[in-house]
């Protein structure tokens, strides 16, 4: 089993690394970071660069495709090489997945047409114009298409996938190994829970 | 304000990237990934490499030091260049922090002597021999020394730190932006909660 994690300039690093850390522990699986060209790819805050070890052309038939989000997803949505790779790879994939605004890239490739999907809460409203049906769930399964909400939701998605692929005991083992027993000191992780002023402050931000 | 995230061969990627994603959003802060030498540093599962943009020698006085864990922490604990850098940088830091077995590296540098600290649940028992007092908490503050439990606990630690440094509203804004509203499909993230068989399976593993 091969998992391909797509990188593009200005991706959000936790979107990619959260699922990587968990899914990468699937016994016998190979994970590969891919991009249009090999070499370091810079994340959205500029301080991080993760190395793409292979080009997308070199990884034509991954079993699992994972597309992170980030400001750079806007350009990815308009990049024919990325969209064509996604369509071709999806034709042979077992799971086609995204985190955050990565769902906009999948949708731009035509892969979420008529499907239930999610995205970062600030960009959910963009899904209908791209053919998908937005839902407020944190992780959405529609057949083999799995989309997660913003950034950290990719960790929850990875646990769901591990359970589906390797069974509950494997997923629980990875949860315990990564000590994923969340205890955030605030309860502000969704617009329904965060203080109104915090939500309003982010609504005014142009989220790319 | 400058945050230095230490990389070493076979670090655990989420230990570094979880806190990076949140702490990096501190307004006006610069985050830099450092290692003994610049260039790509491979994580513990082998498929990821994050670029160290600067050597530790080039970043002598960070305000925040963050040491991730991972199998490679064993060699880091015995690496004089890393230990000397940690001691010198700590002399000027505002916060000295770790995730997972990163606390063993801080302790090996003599920085946790007599202090309360945590680590991955499988390595907590190693802290006393290194001079620290283990606790079962997920995030432990002892003065400027902040240690987080295994892997994903670094995200909670980052939220705590954001609150202390920038205030509750900033921390809540970052929590909402990263949509950190955890909904794991299992409740197996600590040895107290996971099924006994899952805990036993990991206890038998040699955790480096």
Contacts between the chains, C-beta under 8 A, distances in Angstrom:
chain1	res1	chain2	res2	distance
A	12	B	21	7.2
A	13	B	17	5.2
A	13	B	20	6.6
A	13	B	21	5.8
A	14	B	17	5.7
A	14	B	18	6.4
A	14	B	20	7.8
A	14	B	21	3.8
A	14	B	178	6.8
A	17	B	13	5.2
A	17	B	14	5.7
A	17	B	17	4.1
A	17	B	18	7.8
A	17	B	48	7.2
A	18	B	14	6.4
A	18	B	17	7.8
A	18	B	18	7.5
A	20	B	13	6.6
A	20	B	14	7.8
A	20	B	45	7.9
A	20	B	47	7.3
A	20	B	48	6.2
A	21	B	12	7.2
A	21	B	13	5.8
A	21	B	14	3.8
A	21	B	45	7.9
A	21	B	151	6.8
A	24	B	45	4.6
A	24	B	47	6.1
A	24	B	48	7.9
A	25	B	45	7.3
A	30	B	47	7.3
A	31	B	45	7.1
A	31	B	47	4.2
A	31	B	48	7.9
A	32	B	47	6.2
A	33	B	47	6.8
A	33	B	48	6.6
A	40	B	40	7.2
A	40	B	51	5.0
A	45	B	20	7.9
A	45	B	21	8.0
A	45	B	24	4.6
A	45	B	25	7.3
A	45	B	31	7.1
A	47	B	20	7.4
A	47	B	24	6.1
A	47	B	30	7.3
A	47	B	31	4.2
A	47	B	32	6.2
A	47	B	33	6.8
A	47	B	53	7.4
A	48	B	17	7.2
A	48	B	20	6.2
A	48	B	24	7.9
A	48	B	31	7.9
A	48	B	33	6.6
A	48	B	50	6.5
A	48	B	51	7.7
A	49	B	50	7.0
A	49	B	51	4.1
A	49	B	53	7.5
A	50	B	48	6.4
A	50	B	49	7.0
A	50	B	50	5.7
A	50	B	51	7.6
A	51	B	40	5.0
A	51	B	48	7.8
A	51	B	49	4.1
A	51	B	50	7.6
A	51	B	51	6.8
A	53	B	47	7.4
A	53	B	49	7.5
A	100	B	179	7.8
A	120	B	179	6.6
A	121	B	179	6.3
A	138	B	179	7.9
A	138	B	181	6.9
A	138	B	183	4.9
A	139	B	183	7.6
A	149	B	179	5.2
A	150	B	177	7.4
A	150	B	178	6.4
A	150	B	179	3.1
A	151	B	21	6.8
A	151	B	177	7.5
A	151	B	178	4.1
A	151	B	179	5.5
A	151	B	180	7.4
A	152	B	155	6.8
A	152	B	178	5.1
A	152	B	179	5.9
A	152	B	180	4.4
A	152	B	181	7.8
A	152	B	182	7.1
A	153	B	179	5.7
A	153	B	181	7.9
A	155	B	152	6.8
A	155	B	182	7.6
A	155	B	184	7.7
A	156	B	182	6.7
A	156	B	183	5.4
A	156	B	184	5.7
A	156	B	185	6.9
A	159	B	184	5.5
A	159	B	185	5.5
A	159	B	186	6.4
A	160	B	185	5.3
A	163	B	185	6.3
A	163	B	186	7.3
A	168	B	186	6.9
A	169	B	195	7.6
A	169	B	197	7.3
A	169	B	198	6.3
A	171	B	185	7.4
A	171	B	186	5.9
A	171	B	188	7.8
A	172	B	186	5.1
A	172	B	188	3.7
A	172	B	194	5.8
A	172	B	195	6.3
A	172	B	198	4.8
A	173	B	188	7.8
A	173	B	198	5.2
A	173	B	201	6.1
A	173	B	202	6.5
A	175	B	184	6.4
A	175	B	186	5.5
A	175	B	188	4.5
A	175	B	189	5.1
A	175	B	194	7.3
A	176	B	188	5.3
A	176	B	189	6.4
A	176	B	190	7.3
A	176	B	191	6.9
A	176	B	194	4.6
A	176	B	198	5.7
A	176	B	199	6.8
A	176	B	202	6.0
A	177	B	150	7.4
A	177	B	151	7.5
A	177	B	202	6.1
A	178	B	14	6.8
A	178	B	150	6.4
A	178	B	151	4.1
A	178	B	152	5.1
A	178	B	189	7.9
A	179	B	100	7.8
A	179	B	120	6.6
A	179	B	121	6.3
A	179	B	138	7.9
A	179	B	149	5.2
A	179	B	150	3.1
A	179	B	151	5.5
A	179	B	152	5.9
A	179	B	153	5.7
A	179	B	189	5.9
A	179	B	190	6.7
A	180	B	151	7.4
A	180	B	152	4.4
A	180	B	182	7.8
A	180	B	184	5.9
A	180	B	189	4.4
A	181	B	138	6.9
A	181	B	152	7.8
A	181	B	153	7.9
A	181	B	189	2.9
A	181	B	190	4.4
A	181	B	193	6.6
A	182	B	152	7.1
A	182	B	155	7.6
A	182	B	156	6.7
A	182	B	180	7.8
A	182	B	182	3.7
A	182	B	184	7.1
A	182	B	189	7.3
A	183	B	138	5.0
A	183	B	139	7.6
A	183	B	156	5.4
A	184	B	155	7.7
A	184	B	156	5.7
A	184	B	159	5.5
A	184	B	175	6.4
A	184	B	180	5.9
A	184	B	182	7.1
A	185	B	156	6.9
A	185	B	159	5.5
A	185	B	160	5.3
A	185	B	163	6.3
A	185	B	171	7.4
A	186	B	159	6.4
A	186	B	163	7.3
A	186	B	168	6.9
A	186	B	171	5.9
A	186	B	172	5.1
A	186	B	175	5.5
A	188	B	171	7.8
A	188	B	172	3.7
A	188	B	173	7.8
A	188	B	175	4.5
A	188	B	176	5.3
A	189	B	175	5.1
A	189	B	176	6.4
A	189	B	178	7.9
A	189	B	179	5.9
A	189	B	180	4.4
A	189	B	181	2.9
A	189	B	182	7.3
A	190	B	176	7.2
A	190	B	179	6.7
A	190	B	181	4.4
A	191	B	176	6.9
A	193	B	181	6.7
A	194	B	172	5.8
A	194	B	175	7.3
A	194	B	176	4.6
A	195	B	169	7.6
A	195	B	172	6.3
A	197	B	169	7.3
A	198	B	169	6.3
A	198	B	172	4.8
A	198	B	173	5.2
A	198	B	176	5.8
A	199	B	176	6.8
A	201	B	173	6.1
A	202	B	173	6.5
A	202	B	176	6.0
A	202	B	177	6.2
